[in-house]
Amino acid sequence: MDELTKNAHLDRPPLAYQNQEFLKTPDARVLRILSEYLEPFAHFRKQKIRDTVVFFGSARLREDGPLSHYYEAARKLARMITEWGAKIDGGINRFVITSGGGPGIMEAANRGAAEAGGKTIGLNIGLPFEQFPNPYITPELCFEFHYFFMRKFWFAYMAKAMVVFPGGFGTMDELFELLTLVQTRKLAKKIHIVLYGSEYWKELINFDAFVKHDMIAKEDLNLFQFADDPETALEILKKGLKMYIPPAEPETPYIAETVKP
């Protein structure tokens, strides 16, 4: 059998975009990154999600734990925000509650939104412990990320507000990254930030010391506000988010461009 005849009997190779072995290689990393951008984008557009309110906080603050009052506060606040957002006309979903998708404060936020009958987003990420999607996320809006930076992108991209409950390293990372983006004006919008639990935050972080040592401007302390109960947090958010409610807000796509190139 000559070489030409021999090759004619070879099996067809898979198409490149269907080749699982290739897609797992370093050469295909850019495709995996793009997938973590494009898949959520398609779902948000289909579900008519315009913007979000993001809840951050510890996965360890459980409903039956010693600090369960934080869980219940997050659940209540998420429910009230969702009920308020549902009253805004426009045929699209406004200020949709978004969390990291796991247990603790994340579960409480998704749970409260679900109890109010609203859609709710979970941006989950694979970790060796603690992080599994909670059952209260809207199924079409539950995502699993491999890359932390793409997950963070989606937290920032549609957020108009952020509520940060007590948490550990992950919560600190998320808080200070968003504060940095706001401070340096890398976002083409204003994000309203509420730190829930003033006693915790003021014990943990001496914000005034940043100013004392000239590490930030005094005006930077206005980038966030404190709240100690769901009602106060809701009023802070409603006051800030009014700027995004029609007719004051011009017509924009479901997902507006919110991060500067």
C-alpha positions in Angstrom: 0.0 0.0 0.0 1.5 3.3 -1.0 1.6 6.3 1.4 -1.3 8.1 -0.3 -3.6 5.1 0.0 -2.5 4.5 3.6 -3.3 8.0 4.6 -6.7 7.9 3.0 -7.8 5.4 5.7 -6.9 7.6 8.7 -9.7 8.7 11.0 -10.7 12.3 10.8 -9.1 14.3 13.6 -11.5 16.3 15.8 -12.2 19.9 15.0 -9.8 22.1 17.0 -12.6 23.7 19.2 -13.9 20.1 20.0 -10.5 18.7 20.8 -10.6 18.4 24.6 -6.9 17.4 24.9 -5.9 20.6 23.1 -8.3 22.8 25.1 -6.6 21.8 28.3 -3.1 22.7 27.2 -1.2 26.0 27.9 -1.6 26.8 24.2 -5.3 27.1 24.6 -5.3 29.2 27.7 -6.5 32.3 25.9 -9.6 30.3 24.7 -10.4 29.2 28.2 -10.1 32.8 29.4 -12.4 34.0 26.6 -14.9 31.3 27.5 -15.1 32.6 31.0 -15.9 36.0 29.6 -18.3 35.1 26.8 -20.4 32.4 28.5 -21.6 34.7 31.4 -22.1 37.6 29.0 -24.4 35.4 26.8 -26.4 34.3 29.9 -26.8 37.8 31.3 -28.0 39.1 28.0 -30.5 36.3 27.6 -31.8 36.8 31.2 -32.0 40.6 30.7 -29.7 41.4 33.5 -28.7 45.1 33.4 -26.8 45.6 36.7 -26.1 44.0 40.1 -25.6 44.5 43.8 -22.8 42.4 44.9 -22.6 40.8 48.4 -19.2 39.8 49.8 -18.5 38.1 53.1 -17.2 35.0 54.8 -18.2 31.5 53.8 -17.9 30.7 57.5 -20.8 32.9 58.7 -23.5 30.1 58.7 -27.1 30.2 59.6 -26.5 28.0 62.7 -23.2 29.5 63.7 -22.2 31.8 66.6 -22.4 34.9 64.3 -25.7 33.9 62.6 -27.0 37.4 62.9 -24.8 38.4 60.0 -26.3 35.6 57.9 -29.8 36.7 58.7 -29.0 40.4 58.1 -27.5 39.5 54.6 -30.6 37.4 53.8 -33.0 40.1 54.9 -31.1 42.9 53.1 -30.9 40.9 49.8 -34.6 40.2 50.0 -35.4 43.9 50.5 -33.2 45.0 47.7 -34.8 42.5 45.4 -38.3 43.6 46.3 -37.4 47.2 45.8 -35.7 46.5 42.4 -38.7 44.6 41.2 -40.8 47.7 41.4 -38.6 49.5 38.8 -40.3 49.4 35.4 -38.4 48.7 32.2 -38.8 45.0 31.3 -35.3 44.1 32.5 -33.8 42.9 35.8 -32.3 45.7 37.9 -29.9 45.5 40.8 -29.8 41.7 40.8 -28.2 40.2 43.9 -24.9 38.6 43.1 -22.6 36.6 45.3 -19.5 34.3 45.1 -22.0 31.4 44.9 -20.8 29.5 48.0 -22.0 29.1 51.6 -22.2 31.6 54.4 -22.9 35.2 53.5 -23.0 34.2 49.8 -25.7 31.7 50.5 -27.6 34.2 52.6 -27.6 36.8 49.8 -28.8 34.4 47.1 -31.4 33.0 49.5 -32.9 36.3 50.4 -33.2 37.3 46.7 -34.7 33.9 45.8 -37.3 34.3 48.7 -38.3 37.6 47.1 -38.9 35.9 43.8 -36.0 37.5 42.0 -33.2 36.2 39.8 -29.9 35.9 41.7 -26.4 35.3 40.4 -23.6 33.0 41.8 -20.1 33.4 40.5 -18.5 30.3 42.0 -14.9 29.2 41.8 -13.3 25.8 42.4 -11.5 25.8 45.7 -10.1 22.9 47.8 -12.6 23.6 50.6 -15.8 25.5 51.4 -16.7 26.6 47.9 -19.6 24.7 46.4 -22.6 26.4 44.7 -25.5 27.0 47.1 -29.0 25.9 46.1 -30.6 29.3 46.0 -28.8 30.6 42.8 -31.0 30.9 39.7 -29.9 27.8 37.7 -29.3 29.8 34.5 -27.1 32.3 36.4 -24.8 29.8 38.3 -21.3 29.9 36.9 -18.1 28.1 37.7 -14.8 29.9 37.2 -11.3 28.6 37.1 -9.6 32.1 36.8 -9.9 34.4 39.8 -9.4 37.5 37.7 -12.3 36.6 35.3 -14.5 36.1 38.3 -13.5 39.4 39.7 -14.1 41.0 36.3 -17.7 39.9 36.4 -18.1 41.1 40.0 -17.0 44.6 38.9 -18.4 44.7 35.4 -22.1 45.0 36.2 -22.1 46.1 39.9 -23.7 49.4 40.8 -23.3 48.7 44.5 -21.4 46.4 46.9 -22.2 45.3 50.4 -19.3 43.8 52.3 -20.0 41.7 55.4 -17.3 40.5 57.8 -14.9 38.1 56.2 -11.3 36.9 55.9 -8.6 37.0 53.3 -10.9 36.6 50.3 -13.3 39.3 51.5 -10.4 41.7 52.1 -9.0 41.0 48.6 -12.4 41.7 47.0 -13.0 44.8 49.1 -9.6 46.5 48.5 -9.5 45.6 44.8 -12.9 47.3 44.3 -11.9 50.2 46.4 -8.7 50.6 44.3 -10.7 50.5 41.1 -13.0 53.2 42.4 -10.3 55.4 43.9 -8.2 55.3 40.7 -11.3 55.9 38.5 -10.8 52.7 36.5 -14.6 52.2 36.5 -16.8 54.2 34.2 -19.5 54.4 36.8 -19.9 55.0 40.5 -20.1 52.0 42.8 -21.8 52.5 46.1 -20.0 50.5 48.9 -21.5 49.6 52.2 -19.4 48.0 54.9 -21.8 46.0 57.1 -20.9 45.7 60.8 -19.0 48.9 61.8 -17.7 47.3 65.0 -15.9 44.5 63.0 -14.6 46.8 60.3 -13.3 49.5 62.6 -11.6 47.0 64.8 -10.0 45.2 61.9 -9.0 48.2 59.8 -7.9 51.6 61.0 -9.0 53.6 58.0 -8.1 56.9 59.6 -4.5 55.7 59.9 -4.3 55.6 56.1 -5.1 59.3 56.1 -2.8 60.1 59.1 0.2 58.5 57.3 -0.7 60.2 54.0 -1.4 56.9 52.3 -4.8 58.0 51.0 -6.6 61.3 50.8 -9.1 62.2 53.4 -11.8 62.3 50.7 -11.1 58.6 50.0 -13.0 57.8 53.2 -16.1 58.9 51.4 -15.8 55.9 49.0 -17.7 53.7 51.5 -20.3 54.0 54.3 -21.0 51.9 57.3 -24.3 50.2 58.3 -25.3 48.1 61.2 -28.8 47.0 60.3 -30.5 46.0 57.0 -32.8 49.0 57.0 -30.0 51.5 57.2 -28.0 49.6 54.5 -31.1 49.6 52.3 -31.6 53.4 52.6 -27.9 54.1 51.8 -28.2 51.9 48.7 -31.6 53.3 47.6 -30.3 56.9 47.9 -27.1 56.1 45.9 -28.8 53.9 43.2 -31.5 56.4 42.4 -29.0 58.0 39.9 -29.4 54.8 37.8 -33.1 54.6 37.7 -35.1 55.9 34.7 -35.9 58.5 33.5 -32.6 59.9 34.8 -30.7 57.0 33.3 -30.3 57.0 29.5 -31.2 53.9 27.5 -28.4 51.5 27.6 -27.9 47.8 26.6 -28.7 45.2 29.2 -25.0 45.0 30.0 -23.4 48.5 29.8 -19.7 49.0 29.3 -18.5 49.7 32.8 -14.8 49.1 32.8 -12.6 51.5 30.9 -10.4 49.9 28.2 
